[in-house]
Amino acid sequence: MSNVTTGADAVDNAIAQGIDLDGSPIPAAKLDLYKQVMALEGQRQRSGVSNTMRSRILRIGAKHISEEELNQMLVNADFAPLKEKEIAFYYGGK
């Protein structure tokens, strides 16, 4: 079992092993549901990566970067700026 609890792959590796990051087993019902939903996602047709990249940047960046700074970073990288609904969702409670 891997004890790595940091980095982008830590959660994926833990799920693949069926062991949570704290070393406890992940309940079978949770693993089954996760695999079912991920299988559906795996079948979804893709049209490009730019929107997915922006979504990931936003979802993860909002945890670490201020609204103003992330918005400027998106614009500087030639992505669309933050939308009002995104600001409300990711920054509304902060």
C-alpha positions in Angstrom: 0.0 0.0 0.0 1.2 3.5 -0.9 1.3 6.1 1.9 1.5 9.0 -0.4 -1.2 11.5 0.6 -0.1 14.5 -1.5 0.0 15.2 -5.2 -2.5 14.9 -8.0 -2.5 11.1 -8.1 -2.8 10.4 -4.3 -6.6 10.1 -4.4 -6.7 8.1 -7.6 -4.1 5.7 -6.3 -6.0 5.3 -3.0 -9.3 4.6 -4.8 -7.6 2.1 -7.1 -6.3 0.3 -4.0 -9.6 0.6 -2.2 -7.8 2.1 0.8 -8.5 5.7 2.0 -5.6 8.0 2.6 -5.8 7.3 6.3 -5.3 3.6 5.7 -8.9 2.6 6.3 -10.8 0.5 3.7 -13.1 2.4 1.4 -16.6 0.8 1.8 -17.6 -1.4 -1.2 -20.8 0.5 -1.8 -18.9 3.8 -2.2 -16.3 2.2 -4.5 -19.0 0.6 -6.6 -20.9 3.8 -7.0 -17.7 5.7 -7.9 -16.7 3.1 -10.5 -20.3 3.2 -12.0 -20.2 7.0 -12.4 -16.6 7.0 -13.7 -17.6 4.4 -16.3 -20.3 6.7 -17.5 -17.9 9.6 -17.7 -15.4 7.4 -19.6 -18.0 6.9 -22.3 -18.8 10.6 -22.7 -17.7 12.0 -26.1 -15.0 14.7 -25.8 -14.6 17.6 -28.2 -11.5 19.2 -26.9 -9.4 19.8 -23.8 -9.5 23.6 -23.4 -12.8 23.6 -21.5 -11.7 20.7 -19.3 -8.4 22.4 -18.6 -10.3 25.6 -17.6 -12.7 23.7 -15.4 -9.9 21.9 -13.6 -7.9 25.1 -13.2 -11.0 26.8 -11.7 -12.0 23.9 -9.4 -8.6 23.5 -8.0 -7.3 27.1 -8.3 -10.3 28.4 -6.3 -9.1 26.5 -3.3 -5.7 28.2 -3.3 -5.9 31.5 -5.3 -8.0 34.6 -4.7 -10.9 35.4 -7.0 -9.1 38.4 -8.5 -5.8 36.7 -9.0 -7.3 33.6 -10.6 -9.5 35.7 -12.9 -6.4 37.6 -14.1 -4.5 34.4 -14.5 -7.3 32.9 -16.6 -7.4 36.0 -18.8 -3.6 36.1 -19.1 -3.7 32.5 -20.3 -6.3 33.4 -22.9 -9.1 31.5 -21.1 -12.6 33.1 -20.5 -12.7 35.2 -17.4 -14.7 34.0 -14.3 -18.4 34.0 -14.8 -20.8 35.3 -12.1 -22.2 31.8 -11.4 -18.6 30.5 -11.0 -17.7 33.3 -8.6 -20.9 32.7 -6.6 -20.2 28.9 -6.5 -16.5 28.9 -5.7 -16.1 32.2 -3.8 -19.6 33.0 -2.5 -19.0 31.6 0.9 -15.5 33.1 1.5 
